[in-house]
Amino acid sequence: MLVCLYQNLFDMDKTVLISLPIEDLQTVIIDCINSCLRNNKQEQPPTDQPEQLLTIQEAAEFLSLTVPTMYSKVSKGELPVMKRSKRLYFSRTELVAYLKEGRKKSNAEIEQEAEAYLINNKRRLNNGN
C-alpha cells in the first residue's frame, strides 16, 4: 500500500491524503498523462504536415493559367519546379511565394520608401561634407 499526498495546484489550502495500491496509482498517473496528451494534440494545429506537391495540371489550376503557359514559364525558369523523370511537380508553398513576389506596392508604400531613401541620402550628403 502506498500513501499518496494529493495537493490541488490551484487551491493550495486543500490537501487530501489517500491510500492506494501502487498499481492503482500507476494506472491513475498513466490515465492522467494520456488525457493531457490527447488534450494537447487537440489544442495545437498540426505543424509537421508534409509539403503538398502539385502536378502541372493542379498547379495550372491553382495559378489560373493554362498548361501550355505553365510549360512556357517553366522553360524560361520563371516558376519554381521539381522534375522527377519526365514529370514536373510544384510546391504549393513555393507557388504562393512566387505569387507574393509579383505583388504590386501601394502608392503609400512607394511614397514611404521614397521618403526613407531621400532621408538616407540626405544624411550621407551631410556626412560627406
Backbone torsions as a table, in degrees:
resi	resn	phi	psi	omega
1	MET	NA	136.7	178.9
2	LEU	-116.8	133.5	177.2
3	VAL	-94.5	127.9	-175.4
4	CYS	-116.4	135.1	176.0
5	LEU	-100.9	119.8	179.8
6	TYR	-110.6	127.4	179.0
7	GLN	-128.6	126.3	179.3
8	ASN	-69.8	123.6	-177.0
9	LEU	-68.7	-27.0	-177.6
10	PHE	-86.8	-24.1	-179.7
11	ASP	-133.1	91.9	-173.3
12	MET	-67.5	-12.2	-179.7
13	ASP	-77.0	-22.7	-177.4
14	LYS	-95.6	114.0	178.1
15	THR	-123.3	133.9	-177.8
16	VAL	-121.0	134.4	177.9
17	LEU	-110.8	118.4	-179.2
18	ILE	-128.0	159.1	178.7
19	SER	-116.9	121.2	-177.7
20	LEU	-134.2	146.0	169.1
21	PRO	-67.1	150.7	-175.5
22	ILE	-60.5	-34.0	179.5
23	GLU	-64.0	-40.6	179.2
24	ASP	-67.5	-38.8	178.5
25	LEU	-64.0	-42.3	178.1
26	GLN	-61.3	-41.3	179.1
27	THR	-63.8	-42.8	179.1
28	VAL	-63.7	-43.8	-179.6
29	ILE	-63.9	-45.8	179.6
30	ILE	-61.4	-43.7	178.7
31	ASP	-62.0	-40.8	179.2
32	CYS	-64.8	-44.4	-179.8
33	ILE	-63.7	-45.1	179.1
34	ASN	-61.9	-39.4	178.2
35	SER	-63.7	-43.3	178.7
36	CYS	-63.7	-41.4	179.4
37	LEU	-64.8	-41.3	177.9
38	ARG	-63.0	-44.2	179.8
39	ASN	-65.1	-37.7	-180.0
40	ASN	-66.5	-39.2	178.8
41	LYS	-65.2	-36.8	-178.5
42	GLN	-70.8	-32.0	-175.9
43	GLU	-78.2	-33.3	-175.2
44	GLN	-94.6	131.0	175.2
45	PRO	-69.9	146.9	-179.5
46	PRO	-64.9	128.2	-178.2
47	THR	-107.2	-17.5	-176.5
48	ASP	-99.3	39.8	177.8
49	GLN	-74.5	138.9	178.4
50	PRO	-66.6	148.8	-179.3
51	GLU	-64.5	135.7	-177.8
52	GLN	-85.9	122.1	177.4
53	LEU	-100.1	140.8	-178.0
54	LEU	-115.3	147.0	171.7
55	THR	-76.6	173.7	-179.0
56	ILE	-64.8	-35.6	178.2
57	GLN	-65.8	-44.2	179.4
58	GLU	-65.8	-40.2	179.3
59	ALA	-66.4	-39.1	178.3
60	ALA	-62.9	-42.6	178.3
61	GLU	-65.6	-41.0	-180.0
62	PHE	-61.9	-40.0	-178.6
63	LEU	-90.0	-3.0	-176.3
64	SER	59.3	44.6	177.0
65	LEU	-121.9	163.8	174.9
66	THR	-84.0	160.6	179.4
67	VAL	-63.2	-43.6	177.1
68	PRO	-59.6	-37.1	176.6
69	THR	-63.9	-38.2	177.9
70	MET	-61.1	-48.0	179.4
71	TYR	-60.2	-39.4	179.6
72	SER	-63.4	-46.7	-179.6
73	LYS	-65.4	-35.4	177.7
74	VAL	-66.4	-44.3	-178.3
75	SER	-66.2	-28.4	177.5
76	LYS	-84.1	-6.2	-179.7
77	GLY	77.6	21.4	-178.1
78	GLU	-84.4	-22.4	-177.0
79	LEU	-113.5	140.8	173.8
80	PRO	-73.1	127.1	-173.9
81	VAL	-144.0	153.4	172.3
82	MET	-120.7	136.8	-178.2
83	LYS	-120.1	130.0	176.1
84	ARG	-130.3	116.2	-171.9
85	SER	52.9	-119.5	-178.1
86	LYS	-100.8	7.9	-176.6
87	ARG	-104.0	145.6	176.4
88	LEU	-107.3	138.3	177.7
89	TYR	-128.9	144.7	-177.5
90	PHE	-125.5	136.8	176.4
91	SER	-84.9	128.7	179.5
92	ARG	-59.6	-42.4	-178.4
93	THR	-66.3	-36.9	178.0
94	GLU	-69.3	-34.2	177.3
95	LEU	-67.9	-38.3	176.9
96	VAL	-64.1	-41.6	178.0
97	ALA	-63.4	-39.9	177.2
98	TYR	-59.9	-43.3	178.7
99	LEU	-64.1	-40.2	-178.8
100	LYS	-67.8	-29.5	178.1
101	GLU	-62.7	-31.3	-177.6
102	GLY	-86.8	7.8	-177.9
103	ARG	-66.8	130.9	176.7
104	LYS	-83.8	139.7	179.2
105	LYS	-79.0	148.7	176.5
106	SER	-75.9	162.8	178.2
107	ASN	-59.2	-38.0	179.4
108	ALA	-63.3	-41.1	178.8
109	GLU	-65.2	-41.6	179.5
110	ILE	-63.7	-44.2	178.8
111	GLU	-62.4	-40.6	179.4
112	GLN	-62.5	-44.1	178.5
113	GLU	-65.0	-39.5	179.7
114	ALA	-63.8	-43.9	178.7
115	GLU	-62.3	-43.6	179.2
116	ALA	-63.3	-39.3	179.0
117	TYR	-63.9	-46.6	-179.7
118	LEU	-63.2	-41.9	179.2
119	ILE	-63.1	-44.1	-179.8
120	ASN	-65.1	-42.3	-179.7
121	ASN	-69.9	-34.0	177.4
122	LYS	-64.2	-40.0	177.6
123	ARG	-63.6	-43.0	-179.5
124	ARG	-63.6	-41.5	179.1
125	LEU	-64.9	-41.5	179.6
126	ASN	-66.9	-37.2	179.4
127	ASN	-72.0	-27.5	-178.7
128	GLY	-77.4	-22.6	-179.1
129	ASN	-87.3	NA	NA
